[in-house]
């Protein structure tokens, strides 16, 4: 039985598989991105990430351990030099696998695997703008809504007009009342002025009688 045997043999023997993954890991370290099948990319991800973690500790022992897997001194130098400096602050997840579709001929799934910290285009990519959702309303609903809005606007305008007319009437009534009060006051003032003259004539008559 194959219980708990999740290792992908990739259709190769152990020696063939080890040499293939070592060559692919060296190519990834040197070129920062390679294109291969999806199954190989996933297998390479598990193979190369522990080596990148080992490169953070730049000691002779670490270099010997990595060289035992890669068997390429130029790749080891690149890994402990530029790559280790870029991934020093990253706690794992050094590689990214992106699918590219299928291959012509055998329809194999193709993907590329790359080092995350060396993809400048992906790091500078702007955030996608949020798309506004458009409700799927029919033309009838839109026409009904527009008609309702128009009727509400006309009702509001009529209300404003009636309010303006009522305010004008109230102001006119106030003006008429003011005019009436002014006229009454004028008449009262005139009557007060005439009253003293009548008193003087009566006094004159009384004086004339006494004189007689």
C-alpha positions, 0 to 999 in steps of 0.5 A: 500500500502507498499510505502517506506517500505523497512524494512526487517521483516525477516518473524518474529514478532517485538519481535522475530526479536528484540531478534534475532538481539540482540543475533546476535549482542552480538555474533558478538561483542564477536566472531568478526565474525559470519556466517548466511544468507545474509538477516540476515547479512544485517539486523544485519549490520544496527542494530549493527553499530549505537551501535558501533558508540555509544561506541566511547563515553564511558559515563554512558548514552551511556552504558545504551542505548547500554545495552537497545538493547543488554541486555548482560553486557558482550557484552557491556563490550567488546564493550566499551573496546576492540572494541571501542579502535580498531574502534576509528579512523574509521568513519563508516563502521565497519562491512564487509559482504562476500557471501559464496554461497548457503546452501544445503537443502533450497538453502538460500544465506549464508554469514559471517559478521565480524568486519573490524578492527579484521580481521588480515588476510585480513589486511595483505593480499598482493596486487594481482600482475598485470596480463599481457594481452596476445593478441589472435594472431593466429599462422599464424600472429606470423609466418608472424611477425617472418618472417618479423623480420628475413628479416629486420635483414638480410637487416640490416646486408647486409647494414652494410656489404656494408658500411664496404666494401665502407669504406675499398675501401675509405681507400685503395684509401687514402693510394694509394694517400699518397704513390703516394705523397710520391714518388713524394716528394722523386723524387723532393728531389733527383733532388734538390740534383743533381742540385748543382753538375751540377753547380759546374762542370760548374764553374770548366770548366769556371775557367779552361778556364780563367786559360788558 
